[in-house]
Amino acid sequence: MDMISRRLFVQSALAAALGGPALANAPAVSLRPVARDPASLISAGGGLKGVLARAGLSGEVACAVADVKTGLRLEAEGAQSALPPASVAKALTALYALDTLGAGHRFTTQLIATGTLSGGVLTGDLVLVGGGDPMLNTDHLAQMARQLKTAGLREVRGNFRYFEGALPAIHSIDPDQPDHVGYSPALSGLALNFNRVHFEWKRAGQGWAVTMDARTQKYRPEVAVAQMAVAKRKLPVYSYQDRKGADHWTVANAALGKGGSRWLPVRKPGAYAADVLRTMVRANGIALRAPKVAKNRPNGHVLATHQSPPLDVMLKATLKFSNNLMAEMIGLAATQARGGRPRSLRESAADMNRWAAATYGVKGAKLVDHSGLGAASRITAADMVTTLIAAHRQGALKPLLKGFALRDSKGRVVKNHPIKVAAKTGTLNFVSGLGGFMTAADGTELAFAIFSADKRARAGIKRADRERPPGARSWNRQAKRVQQQLIERWGRVYGS
C-alpha cells in the first residue's frame, strides 16, 4: 500500500469578484487553487464502501468514526452489525472497573495466623489468603516469606492452607481453546505469574531433562502441582489430565528437538501459589506441611501482606500487553464490588453489559467475558464509538491506551507520522478489532471502531488447531492493513 498524503491541501476559493474599475484587467481564472468540495473528498474512489471493496478482506467489516468534541458521526459502514470485538473488549472492562473500584484501588494478599503465636511458635494454621491480585508473582511471595521471618515465626504446628474464594473458580477463560495455551488459564481469587508455569526441556543422553517451575528473573522454584512427562509419539503435542490434585501434562517427544521452553496454563491456581510459597518459606527456615484448601476466609492475626499496584497502573498494563487473566480477574472483582455474585465469566460479563447500557446507553453490547477471548462476544462499531466519545469526555481511558504505530508498505513503522493513534487492538483467528482515538495532522481528534470477522473461516477451525490455524495469520495481516487504510482515510478526509 502506497503511503497516502498526510495533509490534504484544501484552501478556500476567492470570494465573489468585486466589481469596479480596479478589477477591469483581472484574470479570467483565479491564480489560487480552487477549494475542493468536502463532499468530493468523502465520495472519492467510491467513498468508504470503495475502500472496503478494494481491500478484498473475506468476511464482514464494520466501522464507525466520530468527532470526539461534538459527537458528530462522520461516517460508518455496517456499524449496527454486532461482531466479535476480541481484545477491544478490554477497553470496556477498564471503564467498568474504574467506575466501580476507582483508579486507586489495590488488591491485597495476606498470610494469616489462625491460632496463637508465642515464642516464634504458631499453634494453629497459617493461611495464604488471596484477594484477587492478578499481578502477584513469585518475587512477591518471597517477600511475604521474609515478612514471616521478620515477624519472628519459626515453627507452624498447625496446617498450611490457602484460600482462593475471593473470586469464583473457573477452569479456563475460554474452554474452546486448546488445553495447553497459556493465554487461557484457570482463574480464582489466587493467581501467580498470571497462572502460568514455565516448562523447559533440554536434551539429556537419549532423552530429555524437563523442569516445571514458577520462575521470575530472580527465582526459579520448581513446583509439584504441575508435572510433565515425555511421551513417545508425534501427536498430539500436549495432553492434559487433572489427576490427584495436580496438573499432569505429557509432551510428544517428536516435538521437542534439542531443547526449548514455553509457558503452560495452570489449572489449579490456589494450589500453585501455595506450592511456591511453601518453597519460599522453607528457604527462610520455616517448615510447612503440604498445603490444603481453606473453604472460608479465616479470621486471625495478619503476619504478612502484599498489595498490588493501583488499579489504573494495572489497567494500563492490561491494555498494553492485552493480558486476558488481568482483564478477567479485574472484571470479576468489579462485578462483585457492585453486589453481583457471578459463578461464571458469562454471568459477570452480563452485569457489565447492563452497566454499559445504563452508563452509555449502548444496548447492543453482548460480551461473554471481560477479555474478549470468547468468540461469542458481540458489540457494534456504533456502540463502541458511543462509549469512546463518553470515555473521552471523562478523560480516564485515553491515558491508559497504547500508541498504535502506522506502517509503510513494507510493514516498517513510520516515525513522526502526522496521524497519532491511541487504541486497543484485538486479535483472534479470523477476527480483528481496533478501537480508540486518532488525532489528525491538523489536531482534529476522532473516535473510531473497526471490527472484522470471517466467521465461516473461524467456525471451520478444529480445536486442536486453534493456536495457529492455516490462513489465520495472513487474514489478520490483511485486516490490519484495512485498519490503517481507514485511519489514513479519516485523517485525510476529516482532519485537514
C-alpha positions as CSV (number, residue, x, y, z in Angstrom):
1,M,0.0,0.0,0.0
2,D,1.5,3.4,-1.0
3,M,1.6,5.9,1.7
4,I,-1.3,8.4,1.4
5,S,-0.5,12.1,1.8
6,R,-0.8,13.1,5.5
7,R,-2.3,16.5,4.9
8,L,-4.8,17.4,2.3
9,F,-4.1,20.8,0.6
10,V,-7.5,22.4,1.0
11,Q,-7.9,26.2,0.6
12,S,-11.0,28.4,0.2
13,A,-11.6,29.9,-3.3
14,L,-11.6,33.6,-3.9
15,A,-14.7,35.3,-2.8
16,A,-17.0,36.6,-5.5
17,A,-15.1,39.1,-7.6
18,L,-15.6,42.6,-6.5
19,G,-16.9,44.9,-9.3
20,G,-15.4,48.2,-10.3
21,P,-12.6,49.5,-12.5
22,A,-9.8,48.3,-10.2
23,L,-10.5,44.8,-11.4
24,A,-11.1,45.7,-15.1
25,N,-8.0,43.7,-16.0
26,A,-8.5,40.8,-13.5
27,P,-7.5,37.3,-14.9
28,A,-10.4,35.1,-16.1
29,V,-9.1,32.2,-13.9
30,S,-8.1,32.6,-10.3
31,L,-4.3,32.3,-9.6
32,R,-5.1,30.4,-6.4
33,P,-6.2,26.8,-6.2
34,V,-10.0,26.4,-6.1
35,A,-11.2,24.7,-2.9
36,R,-12.3,21.2,-3.2
37,D,-15.8,20.3,-2.1
38,P,-15.6,18.3,1.2
39,A,-18.2,16.1,-0.2
40,S,-15.9,15.1,-3.1
41,L,-13.3,14.0,-0.6
42,I,-15.8,11.8,1.1
43,S,-17.0,10.2,-2.1
44,A,-13.7,10.0,-4.0
45,G,-12.8,6.5,-5.0
46,G,-16.2,5.2,-4.2
47,G,-16.0,6.5,-0.7
48,L,-15.9,4.3,2.3
49,K,-17.6,1.4,0.5
50,G,-14.9,1.6,-2.2
51,V,-12.1,1.4,0.3
52,L,-13.6,-1.7,1.8
53,A,-14.4,-3.3,-1.5
54,R,-10.9,-2.8,-2.8
55,A,-9.4,-4.3,0.4
56,G,-10.9,-7.7,-0.6
57,L,-11.0,-9.0,3.0
58,S,-13.2,-12.0,3.4
59,G,-16.0,-12.0,5.9
60,E,-17.5,-8.8,7.4
61,V,-16.0,-5.4,8.2
62,A,-17.9,-2.9,10.3
63,C,-16.6,0.6,11.2
64,A,-17.6,3.9,12.5
65,V,-15.9,7.3,13.2
66,A,-17.0,10.4,15.0
67,D,-15.7,13.8,16.2
68,V,-15.0,13.5,19.9
69,K,-15.7,17.1,20.7
70,T,-19.1,17.4,19.0
71,G,-20.1,13.7,19.0
72,L,-20.9,14.1,15.3
73,R,-20.9,10.8,13.5
74,L,-18.9,11.3,10.4
75,E,-19.2,8.0,8.5
76,A,-19.9,4.4,9.1
77,E,-20.3,1.1,7.3
78,G,-22.1,-1.9,8.9
79,A,-21.9,0.0,12.2
80,Q,-25.1,-1.7,13.5
81,S,-23.8,-5.2,12.8
82,A,-22.7,-6.9,16.0
83,L,-19.2,-8.6,15.6
84,P,-16.7,-10.1,18.0
85,P,-14.5,-7.3,19.4
86,A,-11.7,-9.6,20.5
87,S,-9.4,-7.8,23.0
88,V,-11.0,-4.4,22.2
89,A,-13.5,-5.6,24.9
90,K,-10.8,-4.9,27.5
91,A,-11.3,-1.2,26.9
92,L,-14.9,-1.6,28.1
93,T,-13.7,-3.7,31.1
94,A,-11.2,-0.9,32.0
95,L,-14.1,1.6,32.1
96,Y,-16.3,-0.7,34.1
97,A,-13.5,-1.3,36.7
98,L,-12.6,2.3,37.0
99,D,-16.2,3.3,37.5
100,T,-16.8,0.6,40.1
101,L,-13.5,0.3,42.0
102,G,-11.7,3.6,41.4
103,A,-8.3,4.3,39.9
104,G,-6.5,3.9,43.3
105,H,-8.0,0.5,44.2
106,R,-5.4,-2.1,45.3
107,F,-5.8,-5.9,45.8
108,T,-4.3,-7.4,48.9
109,T,-2.8,-10.8,49.5
110,Q,-2.2,-11.9,53.1
111,L,-0.7,-14.6,55.4
112,I,-3.0,-15.0,58.4
113,A,-2.3,-17.0,61.6
114,T,-5.5,-18.5,63.0
115,G,-4.0,-19.7,66.3
116,T,-1.7,-18.2,68.9
117,L,1.9,-17.1,68.2
118,S,4.2,-17.3,71.2
119,G,7.9,-17.6,71.2
120,G,8.0,-17.9,67.5
121,V,5.7,-20.9,67.5
122,L,2.3,-20.8,65.8
123,T,-0.2,-23.1,67.5
124,G,-2.7,-23.1,64.7
125,D,-2.9,-22.8,61.0
126,L,-1.1,-20.5,58.6
127,V,-3.4,-19.4,55.7
128,L,-2.4,-17.8,52.4
129,V,-5.4,-15.6,51.6
130,G,-5.8,-14.4,48.0
131,G,-7.5,-11.1,47.4
132,G,-7.9,-11.3,43.7
133,D,-4.5,-9.7,42.8
134,P,-3.8,-10.5,39.1
135,M,-0.2,-9.4,39.3
136,L,1.0,-11.5,42.2
137,N,4.3,-13.2,41.3
138,T,7.0,-15.4,42.8
139,D,9.0,-12.4,43.9
140,H,6.1,-11.1,46.0
141,L,5.7,-14.5,47.7
142,A,9.4,-14.4,48.5
143,Q,8.9,-11.0,50.1
144,M,5.9,-12.3,52.2
145,A,8.0,-15.3,53.3
146,R,10.7,-12.9,54.6
147,Q,8.0,-11.0,56.4
148,L,7.1,-14.1,58.3
149,K,10.7,-14.5,59.5
150,T,10.8,-10.8,60.4
151,A,7.6,-11.3,62.5
152,G,9.5,-13.9,64.5
153,L,7.8,-17.0,63.1
154,R,10.0,-20.1,63.5
155,E,7.5,-23.0,63.6
156,V,3.9,-23.8,62.5
157,R,2.4,-26.6,64.4
158,G,-0.9,-26.5,62.5
159,N,-1.8,-26.9,58.9
160,F,-0.8,-24.7,56.0
161,R,-3.9,-23.7,54.0
162,Y,-4.8,-21.4,51.1
163,F,-8.0,-19.5,50.5
164,E,-8.8,-18.7,46.9
165,G,-12.6,-18.0,47.2
166,A,-12.4,-14.2,46.8
167,L,-13.3,-14.8,43.2
168,P,-15.1,-17.8,41.6
169,A,-13.0,-20.8,40.5
170,I,-13.0,-21.0,36.7
171,H,-11.2,-23.8,34.9
172,S,-10.4,-21.9,31.7
173,I,-11.1,-18.4,30.4
174,D,-12.3,-20.0,27.1
175,P,-12.9,-23.8,27.3
176,D,-12.9,-23.8,23.5
177,Q,-9.2,-23.1,23.4
178,P,-6.6,-25.9,23.3
179,D,-5.6,-27.1,26.8
180,H,-2.0,-26.0,26.5
181,V,-2.3,-22.3,25.5
182,G,-1.0,-20.0,28.2
183,Y,-3.5,-17.2,27.4
184,S,-6.5,-19.2,28.7
185,P,-5.5,-20.3,32.2
186,A,-7.7,-21.0,35.2
187,L,-9.0,-18.2,37.5
188,S,-9.6,-17.9,41.2
189,G,-9.0,-15.4,44.0
190,L,-5.4,-16.5,44.0
191,A,-3.2,-16.1,40.9
192,L,0.5,-16.4,40.5
193,N,2.7,-15.5,37.5
194,F,-0.6,-14.9,35.5
195,N,-1.4,-18.6,36.3
196,R,1.3,-19.9,34.0
197,V,4.0,-22.4,34.8
198,H,7.3,-22.5,32.9
199,F,8.1,-25.7,31.1
200,E,11.7,-26.2,29.9
201,W,13.4,-29.2,28.2
202,K,17.0,-30.0,27.4
203,R,18.5,-32.9,25.6
204,A,20.0,-35.4,28.1
205,G,21.5,-38.6,26.6
206,Q,18.9,-40.4,24.6
207,G,16.1,-38.5,26.3
208,W,15.3,-35.1,27.7
209,A,15.5,-33.4,31.1
210,V,12.3,-31.5,31.9
211,T,11.5,-28.9,34.6
212,M,8.3,-27.2,35.6
213,D,9.0,-24.0,37.6
214,A,7.4,-20.7,38.7
215,R,10.3,-18.6,37.5
216,T,10.9,-14.9,37.6
217,Q,14.1,-13.1,36.8
218,K,15.2,-13.6,40.4
219,Y,13.8,-17.0,41.4
220,R,13.1,-20.4,39.8
221,P,11.3,-22.6,42.3
222,E,10.3,-26.0,40.9
223,V,6.7,-26.9,41.5
224,A,4.9,-30.2,42.4
225,V,1.4,-29.2,41.4
226,A,2.3,-29.1,37.7
227,Q,4.1,-32.2,36.3
228,M,5.4,-33.1,32.9
229,A,6.3,-36.4,31.2
230,V,7.7,-37.0,27.8
231,A,5.6,-39.5,25.7
232,K,6.9,-41.4,22.7
233,R,4.5,-40.1,19.9
234,K,4.2,-37.4,17.2
235,L,0.7,-36.1,18.0
236,P,-0.9,-34.6,19.9
237,V,2.0,-32.4,21.0
238,Y,0.5,-31.9,24.5
239,S,-2.1,-33.8,26.6
240,Y,-3.5,-32.8,29.9
241,Q,-5.2,-34.6,32.9
242,D,-6.4,-33.4,36.2
243,R,-5.1,-36.2,38.5
244,K,-4.6,-36.4,42.3
245,G,-4.9,-32.7,42.8
246,A,-2.2,-31.8,40.3
247,D,-1.9,-30.8,36.6
248,H,-0.4,-33.7,34.7
249,W,0.9,-33.0,31.3
250,T,2.6,-35.1,28.6
251,V,4.5,-33.8,25.6
252,A,5.3,-35.6,22.4
253,N,9.0,-36.5,22.1
254,A,8.9,-35.8,18.3
255,A,8.1,-32.1,19.0
256,L,11.0,-31.4,21.4
257,G,14.1,-31.2,19.3
258,K,17.3,-30.3,21.2
259,G,15.7,-28.0,23.8
260,G,13.4,-25.2,24.4
261,S,10.7,-23.7,26.7
262,R,7.2,-22.3,26.9
263,W,4.6,-21.2,29.4
264,L,1.8,-23.6,30.1
265,P,-1.5,-22.7,31.8
266,V,-2.1,-23.5,35.4
267,R,-5.5,-25.2,36.2
268,K,-5.1,-25.2,40.0
269,P,-4.0,-21.6,40.8
270,G,-4.6,-21.7,44.5
271,A,-2.6,-24.9,45.0
272,Y,0.1,-23.5,42.6
273,A,0.6,-20.3,44.7
274,A,0.6,-22.3,47.9
275,D,3.2,-24.7,46.5
276,V,5.5,-21.9,45.6
277,L,5.0,-20.0,48.9
278,R,5.9,-23.2,50.8
279,T,9.2,-23.4,49.0
280,M,9.9,-19.7,49.8
281,V,9.0,-20.1,53.4
282,R,11.2,-23.2,53.7
283,A,14.1,-21.1,52.3
284,N,13.6,-18.9,55.3
285,G,14.0,-21.8,57.7
286,I,10.3,-22.4,58.4
287,A,8.8,-25.8,57.5
288,L,5.2,-26.1,56.4
289,R,3.0,-29.1,55.8
290,A,1.6,-29.8,52.3
291,P,-1.0,-27.2,51.6
292,K,-4.7,-27.8,52.0
293,V,-7.6,-25.7,50.8
294,A,-9.4,-23.4,53.2
295,K,-13.2,-23.2,52.4
296,N,-13.8,-20.0,54.2
297,R,-11.8,-16.8,54.6
298,P,-10.1,-17.1,58.0
299,N,-10.1,-14.7,60.9
300,G,-6.8,-14.2,62.7
301,H,-3.6,-12.2,63.0
302,V,-2.1,-10.9,59.8
303,L,1.6,-11.8,59.6
304,A,2.4,-10.7,56.1
305,T,0.8,-8.6,53.4
306,H,1.4,-7.7,49.8
307,Q,-0.6,-5.1,47.9
308,S,-1.0,-4.8,44.1
309,P,-0.2,-1.6,42.2
310,P,-3.1,0.9,41.9
311,L,-5.9,-0.1,39.5
312,D,-5.1,2.5,36.9
313,V,-1.5,1.2,36.7
314,M,-2.8,-2.4,36.4
315,L,-5.3,-1.4,33.7
316,K,-2.6,0.3,31.6
317,A,-0.6,-3.0,31.7
318,T,-3.7,-5.0,30.9
319,L,-4.4,-2.9,27.8
320,K,-0.7,-2.6,26.7
321,F,0.0,-6.4,26.9
322,S,-3.6,-7.5,26.3
323,N,-3.4,-9.8,29.3
324,N,-6.5,-12.0,29.5
325,L,-6.2,-13.1,33.1
326,M,-5.8,-9.5,34.3
327,A,-8.9,-8.4,32.5
328,E,-11.0,-11.3,33.7
329,M,-9.9,-11.0,37.4
330,I,-10.4,-7.2,37.4
331,G,-13.8,-7.6,35.7
332,L,-14.9,-10.2,38.2
333,A,-13.8,-8.1,41.1
334,A,-15.8,-5.1,39.7
335,T,-18.9,-7.2,39.4
336,Q,-18.6,-8.5,43.0
337,A,-18.0,-4.9,44.2
338,R,-21.3,-3.9,42.6
339,G,-23.1,-6.6,44.6
340,G,-23.0,-9.3,42.0
341,R,-22.2,-12.9,42.8
342,P,-21.1,-14.3,39.4
343,R,-20.4,-18.0,39.1
344,S,-19.0,-17.7,35.6
345,L,-17.4,-15.2,33.3
346,R,-20.6,-15.0,31.2
347,E,-22.6,-14.0,34.3
348,S,-20.1,-11.3,35.2
349,A,-20.0,-10.0,31.7
350,A,-23.8,-9.8,31.6
351,D,-23.6,-7.5,34.6
352,M,-21.0,-5.4,32.7
353,N,-23.3,-5.3,29.6
354,R,-26.1,-4.0,31.8
355,W,-23.8,-1.4,33.3
356,A,-22.7,-0.2,29.8
357,A,-26.4,0.1,28.8
358,A,-27.2,2.2,31.9
359,T,-24.0,4.3,31.7
360,Y,-23.5,4.9,28.0
361,G,-26.9,3.9,26.5
362,V,-25.4,1.1,24.5
363,K,-27.9,-1.7,24.5
364,G,-26.2,-3.9,21.9
365,A,-23.2,-5.0,23.9
366,K,-23.4,-8.8,24.5
367,L,-20.0,-9.7,25.8
368,V,-19.5,-13.2,27.3
369,D,-16.3,-12.3,29.3
370,H,-14.1,-9.4,30.2
371,S,-11.1,-10.1,28.0
372,G,-12.7,-10.7,24.5
373,L,-11.2,-14.2,24.3
374,G,-14.6,-15.8,23.9
375,A,-15.6,-15.5,20.3
376,A,-19.3,-15.4,21.2
377,S,-18.9,-11.8,22.4
378,R,-20.6,-9.2,20.2
379,I,-20.7,-5.4,20.0
380,T,-21.4,-3.0,17.3
381,A,-19.0,-0.4,16.0
382,A,-21.6,2.3,16.6
383,D,-21.9,1.3,20.3
384,M,-18.2,1.2,20.7
385,V,-17.8,4.7,19.3
386,T,-20.6,6.0,21.6
387,T,-18.7,4.5,24.5
388,L,-15.4,6.0,23.4
389,I,-16.9,9.5,23.0
390,A,-18.2,9.4,26.5
391,A,-15.0,8.0,27.9
392,H,-13.0,10.8,26.2
393,R,-15.1,13.4,28.0
394,Q,-14.4,11.6,31.3
395,G,-10.7,11.6,30.5
396,A,-9.9,8.3,32.1
397,L,-9.4,5.9,29.1
398,K,-7.1,7.5,26.6
399,P,-4.1,7.8,29.0
400,L,-4.3,4.0,29.5
401,L,-4.3,3.2,25.8
402,K,-1.2,2.2,23.9
403,G,0.1,4.1,20.9
404,F,-0.8,2.4,17.7
405,A,2.0,2.7,15.1
406,L,1.2,3.3,11.5
407,R,3.4,1.5,8.9
408,D,4.7,1.8,5.4
409,S,4.0,-0.7,2.6
410,K,6.8,-2.9,3.8
411,G,5.5,-3.1,7.4
412,R,8.0,-0.7,8.8
413,V,6.9,1.8,11.5
414,V,6.7,5.3,10.1
415,K,8.4,7.6,12.6
416,N,6.9,11.0,13.2
417,H,3.7,10.0,11.3
418,P,1.4,13.1,11.3
419,I,-1.6,10.9,12.5
420,K,-1.3,9.8,16.1
421,V,-3.4,6.9,17.3
422,A,-4.1,5.6,20.8
423,A,-6.2,2.5,20.6
424,K,-6.8,-1.1,21.8
425,T,-6.1,-3.8,19.3
426,G,-7.9,-7.2,19.3
427,T,-6.9,-10.3,17.5
428,L,-8.4,-13.8,17.4
429,N,-8.1,-16.2,14.5
430,F,-10.0,-14.6,11.6
431,V,-11.1,-11.8,13.9
432,S,-9.5,-8.4,14.2
433,G,-10.6,-5.3,16.0
434,L,-9.2,-1.8,16.7
435,G,-10.9,0.9,18.7
436,G,-9.7,4.2,20.2
437,F,-8.7,7.7,19.3
438,M,-6.8,9.3,16.4
439,T,-5.5,12.8,16.1
440,A,-5.2,14.1,12.6
441,A,-2.4,16.4,11.3
442,D,-4.5,19.5,12.0
443,G,-5.3,18.4,15.6
444,T,-8.8,17.1,14.9
445,E,-9.5,14.2,17.3
446,L,-11.7,11.4,16.3
447,A,-13.1,8.3,18.0
448,F,-13.3,5.2,15.9
449,A,-14.0,1.4,16.0
450,I,-13.2,-1.1,13.3
451,F,-14.3,-4.8,13.6
452,S,-13.6,-7.5,11.1
453,A,-14.5,-11.2,11.2
454,D,-14.7,-14.1,8.9
455,K,-17.0,-16.2,11.0
456,R,-17.2,-19.0,8.5
457,A,-13.4,-19.5,8.4
458,R,-13.3,-19.4,12.1
459,A,-16.0,-21.9,12.6
460,G,-14.0,-24.4,10.4
461,I,-11.0,-24.5,12.8
462,K,-10.6,-27.7,14.7
463,R,-10.0,-27.2,18.5
464,A,-6.5,-28.7,18.3
465,D,-5.5,-26.2,15.6
466,R,-6.7,-23.0,17.3
467,E,-3.3,-21.9,18.3
468,R,-2.0,-21.5,14.7
469,P,-4.7,-22.4,12.2
470,P,-3.8,-22.3,8.4
471,G,-4.6,-19.0,6.8
472,A,-5.3,-17.1,10.0
473,R,-2.1,-15.1,10.1
474,S,-2.3,-13.8,6.5
475,W,-6.0,-12.9,7.0
476,N,-5.2,-11.0,10.2
477,R,-2.4,-9.1,8.5
478,Q,-4.7,-8.1,5.7
479,A,-7.3,-7.0,8.3
480,K,-4.7,-4.7,9.9
481,R,-3.9,-3.2,6.6
482,V,-7.6,-2.3,6.2
483,Q,-7.5,-0.7,9.6
484,Q,-4.6,1.5,8.6
485,Q,-6.3,2.4,5.3
486,L,-9.3,3.5,7.2
487,I,-7.4,5.6,9.7
488,E,-5.5,7.3,6.9
489,R,-8.7,8.0,5.0
490,W,-10.3,9.6,8.1
491,G,-7.2,11.7,8.7
492,R,-7.2,12.8,5.1
493,V,-11.0,13.5,4.8
494,Y,-11.9,14.8,8.2
495,G,-8.6,16.1,9.6
496,S,-7.2,18.6,7.0
